[in-house]
Each structure stands twice: as structure tokens, then as C-alpha cells.
């Protein structure tokens, strides 16, 4: 069951919420191809069940509460939730939790590139995730579905904890299954009492769409600002206020994700990747990459510990 309570936070308080990589950890601007899963009890019980209001700079999250109760704060709204329930906070949105002592479940965190792809396993996963996040919460009404999600999420935690041979493949496959299950729940109408977020910023969502459609052709902030009928300064200021990042850093991050993907999953030379990403000079691309990651493209490609 979902019980919604509204309350007001001052704008200053909202703007000052901390940003983390995983909760309590410094942000990681070079995070890439990252998947993590842990029981909600790991961090919640260390803090008396309270996960304070915060946001994540680059991580997507799925929070599965398999049993127990929790209070979930999303920006200026608070909700009382009863497991089993899925919580799907959109990226950059401030959120926090208060779990009761009986609460159990799993928090799954991953970078956007893990589910964004044009072919193979990842095809369609990003679209499913974006659609799911428009529901914010998905209540699980059937025991068999809850048992299946509990098993899959538990297997994902186990793969990451034990790191057996092939765990990278297994955990990404299990993440894909989780997202497909969520999508099925929504399409089959299992979203009773679910809530659509009212705070999604249309400018930010449009900017993300424009970046995805055009980052190969242009990384110039002026282009994106013109498409949004804003000045570059106003666009940067707006993005910083909403997401904690400038618009320019969002464009650069998308370029960096694509560069890393091509270095890992293609046989293109560094020069070919540079030209594909519209860098006129491969040496400029290499400087951009090294400044962002601390490694040259060649070092990143050959580094077995890049994950």
C-alpha cells in the first residue's frame, strides 16, 4: 500500500543535498560500466535505518523492498510504502529513505552506459528503464512475482560479492532481467497506487534527448542552448541547479561514455574513434580523454582493471 504525504522543504535545503557515487561515497566522474547491488540493510542499519536525502551524480538505481515498511522522500514529497515494492528514483533526483527494522531488500545501482546500447543484450533496456521511472513506484501484488524478483536480486548480490568466473556477464544479465520484469509489471497493469513524478524538469529531459541525438555531431553548448531557446549561461545555471552538473559536463560525459564503449567493444583505432566523435584532431581527443579519466585511450583499452 502507498500512502502519500506532502511536506515542504526550503529551496536552500533542496539545493544543498549531497551528491554521492554510492551513498556516503565521493562522486566518481570516471564511473563507467559499473553495476553494484547490496542488501538495503548494509547501509540502512549502520545509520539506524535512515538514508538521508541525497542524489547520485551518474548512477541509475532500482530499490527493491521485498518486505517491511519504509518512508521514501522524493524531492519535496514523502510516501509511506509497504513491501514488496519497487522504487525507481529518476537520475539526479534527491531521495532518501527511512526503513523499519523488519525491512529487507536490495539496492541495485548502475551507470547509464550499462543499459544504453543499440545492439545485443542492452537493446531496449534504456527505453524500458526510462518508462519505468515515470511510475516512480511499482507495487508487487502477486507472491510469485515477488519471489522471482527476490531470487534474481539475491543472485545479483551474490555474483557481485563472490566475483566468480564470468560474474561480469552474469550480473549484467540479471540486471537486464530485473528491468524486463519491471517493464512487464507496468505493461500488465501492476501499477495500482503507483505515482508519476510531478517534478521531472522538462528542460533537463529535453536536453538529455538532444544530447543523445546529437553528441556525435556537436559538443558545443551554444548549439544545445539555441535548441532550447536559452543562453548557454542560463542553460548551465539551470542544469547546475537541478542536477548538480553543468550542461557542458553532461555533453562531455556522454562523449566520454561513447569513447569508452568504442575502446572496449570495437576494433576501431583511436584516430577512428576520434573522428567518429567529431574531433578534428586525434591528439585533442586523447587530451580530452586523459583529462577526464587520468588515462590515455590506449591505456584505458589495455587496462584489465578498467571495470
Residue pairs with C-beta under 8 A, 6 or more apart in sequence:
1 81
1 82
1 139
1 193
2 79
2 80
2 81
2 82
2 85
2 137
2 139
2 193
2 194
2 195
3 79
3 80
4 77
4 78
4 79
4 80
4 195
5 77
5 78
5 79
5 80
6 76
6 77
6 78
7 76
7 77
7 78
8 76
9 53
9 75
9 76
14 75
14 76
14 94
15 241
17 53
17 54
17 55
17 94
18 54
18 55
19 27
19 54
19 55
19 56
19 57
19 244
20 26
20 27
20 54
20 55
20 56
20 57
21 27
21 28
21 31
21 56
21 57
21 58
21 59
22 36
22 59
22 109
23 43
23 51
23 54
24 43
27 57
27 58
28 57
28 58
29 57
29 58
29 253
29 292
30 256
30 292
30 293
30 294
31 58
31 59
31 111
32 111
32 113
32 256
32 257
32 260
32 306
33 111
33 113
33 114
33 260
33 264
33 306
33 307
34 59
34 109
34 110
34 111
34 114
34 307
35 108
35 109
35 110
35 111
35 114
35 160
35 171
35 172
35 175
36 108
36 109
36 110
36 160
37 106
37 107
37 108
37 109
37 153
37 156
37 157
37 160
37 171
38 106
38 107
38 157
38 160
39 104
39 105
39 106
39 107
39 157
40 63
40 65
40 97
40 99
40 103
40 104
40 105
40 106
40 107
41 99
41 103
41 104
43 51
43 107
44 50
44 51
44 97
44 99
44 103
49 98
49 99
49 100
49 101
49 103
50 96
50 97
50 98
50 99
51 96
51 97
51 98
51 99
52 96
53 73
53 94
53 95
53 96
54 94
54 95
54 96
55 92
55 93
55 94
55 95
55 243
55 244
56 91
56 92
56 109
57 92
57 244
57 245
58 91
58 111
58 112
58 253
59 91
59 109
59 110
59 111
60 91
60 109
60 110
60 111
60 112
60 115
60 129
61 88
61 89
61 107
61 108
61 109
61 110
62 86
62 87
62 88
62 107
62 108
62 178
62 179
62 182
63 86
63 87
63 88
63 89
63 97
63 105
63 106
63 107
63 108
64 84
64 85
64 86
64 87
64 105
64 106
64 107
64 108
64 149
64 150
64 153
64 178
65 81
65 83
65 84
65 85
65 86
65 87
65 99
65 103
65 104
65 105
66 83
66 84
66 104
66 105
66 106
66 146
66 149
66 150
66 153
67 83
67 84
67 102
67 103
67 104
67 105
68 82
68 83
68 99
68 100
68 101
68 102
68 103
68 104
68 105
69 80
69 81
69 82
69 83
69 99
69 100
69 102
69 103
70 80
70 81
70 83
70 97
70 98
70 99
70 100
70 103
71 78
71 79
71 80
71 81
71 97
71 98
72 78
72 79
72 81
72 87
72 95
72 96
72 97
72 137
73 79
73 94
73 95
73 96
73 97
74 89
74 93
74 94
74 95
74 136
74 197
74 199
75 93
75 94
75 95
75 199
76 199
77 198
77 199
79 137
79 195
81 87
81 137
83 103
83 104
83 105
83 140
84 139
84 140
84 146
84 149
84 150
85 137
85 138
85 139
85 140
86 137
86 138
86 139
86 140
86 149
86 182
86 185
87 136
87 137
88 132
88 133
88 135
88 136
88 137
88 138
88 182
89 95
89 133
89 136
90 133
90 136
90 197
90 200
91 112
91 243
92 204
92 242
92 243
92 244
92 245
93 197
93 199
105 153
106 153
106 154
106 156
106 157
108 153
108 156
108 175
108 178
110 175
111 257
112 126
112 257
113 257
113 260
113 261
114 122
114 172
114 175
115 122
115 125
115 126
115 129
115 175
115 176
115 179
116 122
116 125
116 126
116 257
117 123
117 125
117 126
121 172
121 173
121 176
122 176
125 176
125 179
125 180
128 179
128 180
128 182
128 183
129 179
131 183
131 186
132 138
132 179
132 182
132 183
132 186
133 197
134 196
134 197
134 200
135 186
135 191
135 194
135 195
135 196
136 194
136 195
136 196
136 197
137 193
137 194
137 195
138 182
138 185
138 186
138 190
138 191
138 194
139 190
139 191
139 192
139 193
139 194
140 146
140 149
140 185
140 190
141 190
141 192
142 190
145 181
145 185
145 190
148 181
149 178
149 181
152 174
152 177
152 178
152 181
153 178
155 170
155 174
156 171
156 174
156 175
156 178
159 167
159 170
159 171
159 174
160 167
160 171
168 307
185 191
201 242
203 228
203 230
203 235
203 238
203 242
204 238
204 239
204 242
204 243
206 228
207 224
207 228
207 235
207 239
207 247
207 250
208 250
210 224
210 227
210 228
211 224
211 250
211 251
211 254
212 254
214 223
214 224
215 251
215 254
215 255
215 258
215 277
216 258
216 276
216 277
216 278
217 278
218 224
218 278
219 251
219 252
219 255
219 278
221 232
221 235
221 236
221 247
221 248
221 251
222 232
224 235
224 247
224 251
225 231
225 232
225 234
225 235
225 247
228 235
230 238
232 247
235 247
236 246
236 247
236 248
238 247
239 245
239 246
239 247
239 250
240 246
243 250
245 253
252 288
252 292
255 277
255 288
256 289
256 292
256 293
258 277
259 273
259 277
259 285
259 289
259 297
260 293
260 300
260 306
262 268
262 273
262 276
263 270
263 273
263 297
263 300
263 301
264 301
264 306
266 273
268 276
270 282
270 285
270 286
270 297
270 298
271 282
273 285
273 297
274 281
274 282
274 284
274 285
274 286
275 282
277 285
279 285
279 288
285 297
286 296
286 297
289 295
289 296
289 297
289 300
290 296
290 297
293 300
295 303
300 306
